[in-house]
């Protein structure tokens, strides 16, 4: 089993609450907030821990919010390796409105990182063992350029670290230009942007994903398709996995749960079909929860067993 680490450059302390209704200007009475760790790579590490695996979350932490974030992760038995930063770790707010069932996500900008703080994070990445998996997930905070991110990925790969990228836009495109990325998980819209064309026909998504694999940009591409599950492609072929219908409460954390589950399977050298099944199961399990909670092992296992028939 390969060792797993995650890198989150813009972590967050997430708070979730419920209010009966939403309207302007008046006081909105809310339930007591529930605090949880946030940030792409952090949530991937949490999902892996929830599913019985082990991953070390590498991230910057600053101020009282950063301390609170670290405490919550330790409580969840998630291994952490942090760099102290001057700016306080951001705090996000998720509000569920009872009378409409709607959810509002207020996302703050990530804490700025200095060049010295980024260099310390890079040193922690380069200390990862050769052959290990590194999941780089989440947005870039102020102070970190796309060039710095790409340089970090390139140096990590030269050290024998297998990189998984869960990002979007220019960051994902730039990472793929480096080549030999272990796994990427775009949605259909992001995939369309990567190949520079509309994906309107039934087979267009598969062809676009295979194009990325065949050109050596990524070894595996798993396209998330929402309620239709996911399409996975590697050098051996492709698979599509459709989850059972479930009553979705929230999509927050579904993508991170999916990446965590797939990374766990990849660390054990599972075949593509098994990896995508487990990923879809974890992503679907996460949607059963309100707020920011990730997949539970019980729901993930039940859906996974269903998908295996």
FENKAMO-V918871 format. One line per field, one symbol per residue. ss: DSSP state (H for helix, E for strand, C for the rest). phi: phi as a letter, one per 30 degrees, with the letter a starting at -180 (. if undefined). burial: I if it has 16 or more other ideal C-beta (glycine too) atoms within 10 Angstrom, else O. A space follows every 10 residues. Layout:
BEGIN
ss: ???
phi: ???
burial: ???
END
This chain:
BEGIN
ss: CCCEEEEECC CEEEEEEEEC CCCCCCCCCE CCCEEEEECH HHHHHHHHHH CCCCCEEEEE ECHHHHHHHH HHHHHCCCEE EEEECCCCCE EEEEEEECCC CCEEEECCCC CCCCHHHHHH HHHHHHCCCC CCEEEEECCC CCCCCHHHHH HHHHHHHHCC CEEEEECCHH HHHHHHHHCC ECEECCEHHH HHHHHCCCCC CCCHHHHHHH HHHHCCCECC EEEECHHHCE EEEECCEEEE ECCCCCCCCC CCCHHHHHHH HHHHHHHCCC CHHHHHHHHH HHHHHHCCCC CCCCCCHHHH HHHHHHHCC
phi: .ddbbbbbdb dacccbbbbd abadiddcdb dedccbdbje ddddddddde cjcbbcccad bbiddddded ddddddicdb bccdbddded bcbcbccddc idbccccddd ddcddddddd ddddddddde idcbccbjdd dejccddddd dddddddddi dccccbbaid ddddddddji ddabbddddd deddciadcc decddddddd dddddidbdb bccdbiddia ccbbdclbbb bcdddbddca cdiddddddd dddddddcid deddddeddd ddddddddcd icdcdcdddd ddddddddi
burial: OOIIIIIIII IIIIIIIIIO OOOOOOOOOO OOOOIIIIII IIIIIIIIII IOIOIIIIII IIIOIIOIII OIIOOOOIOI IIIOIOIOII IIOIIIIOOO OOIOOOOOOI IIIOOOIIOI IIOIIOOIOO OIIIIIIIII IOIIOOOIIO OIIOOIIOOO IIIIIIIIOO IIIIIIOIOO IIIIIIOIOI IIOIIOOOIO OOOIIIOIII OIIOOOIIII IIIIIOOOII IIIIOOOIII IOIOOOOOII OIIIIIIIII IIIIIIIOOO OIIIIIIIII IIIIIIIIIO IIIIIIOOII IOIIOOIOO
END
